[in-house]
Amino acid sequence: MEEQKDRSALPTVFGFDFQEVAGLILTLFYLKDVKEISIEGKKQDIELLLNNGKVIYAQAKATTKFESTTLDKFKEGMVTLIENSQLNNAEKLIYVTNSIYPLGKASKLKTFFGSSDKEKRYTFNDFKRNGLNIDSYINKVSNSDVSFDRESFELHFYKLLEVSDKKTKYEVAFEYIQEFLGKIGKSSYKNEVFDLWEAQFHRNAAQKETLSKKDFIWKMVVRLFEVHQLDEFKDFFEFDNNEIDEIEERFGDVINDLVNWYELSNIIFNSYLKYKRKLCNTNRNNRELVFVDEHWTEFQDDIIFLSGDEESREIITKLVIWKILINKVTIKKALNEAGL
């Protein structure tokens, strides 16, 4: 039997880069419906297994000259999407590109994508409503005896330029990450989360491994815990900032052990939830920090583990309570936004 041709042979680094970034964007766009993620999947460049058992298949084709015609790449990509259509498990069949001329430069095509666009999505019916018979493009690569689910087909454009500045190059991905992090109150950490997810997807592609949504989200949560700054804590409480930094450096490992102590964490968080319910009809800024300030003495006996001056003991107790609340709240929000 003739061995199937490996269509991914000798890809450019830029092409791989686009494939991974496109996979990240698609994952975040369909996040609540996604169950597993595969970059360089068995059947397609990007495969998103959904909770309903169906799959989003996406073929990613990039160009370093985003204003050039890439119709040949579209034809190549459609061959694999047509093959995916035969599997009868496709939720969507998506062609993803960074070219503003994926179908050529005919005048009727120039209204669909523009050099100022950062992102565009078109379904088969969108093209039809706008007077473009995309069938004429699909039929050029489709065997007349082979069916293709046109209702599942979409063409996505994500701007990705070959430039050195990371925020310019990955602008669309950063916007999706910031939108997600904004929903869990962590938008200031978009750089750290982008670096994490980019590395995660690169490893996923290189090792051809499937990534579960749970691992995708949980590693992000862990990363947020690692980089979480103390500025908010320092601004709220009137402790000496140098003393807080010294305590963090000296007792950081022990504080983290206490934060991760399941029984203590649950006791503190359940107490906070009761406190929060009492304030359900009021808007309180810094609610977690207010709780810490008002209730820290209730947990002092459970937390204090060393001798020291009174202020140091107070700082350590408040730090532990605050970190427990921030971690718990972040986890709850992240899991909710991810549909877990």
Secondary structure, 3 states (H helix, E strand, C coil): CCCCCCCCCCCCHHHHHHHHHHHHHHHHHCHHHEEEEEECCCCCCEEEEECCCCEEEEEEECCCCCCCECHHHHHHHHHHHHHHHCCCCEEEEEEEECCCECCCCCHHHCCCCCCCCCEEEEEHHHHHHCCCCCHHHHCCCCCCCCCCCHHHEEEEEECCCCCCCHHHHCHHHHHHHHHHHHHCCCHHHHHHHHHHHHHHHHHHHHCCCEEEHHHHHHHHHHHHHHHCCCHHHHHHCCCCHHHHHHHHHHHHHHHHHHHCCHHHHHHHHHHHHHHHHHCCCCCCCCHHHHHHHHHHHHHHHHHCCCCCCHHHHHHHHHHHHHHHHHHHHHHHHHHHHHCC
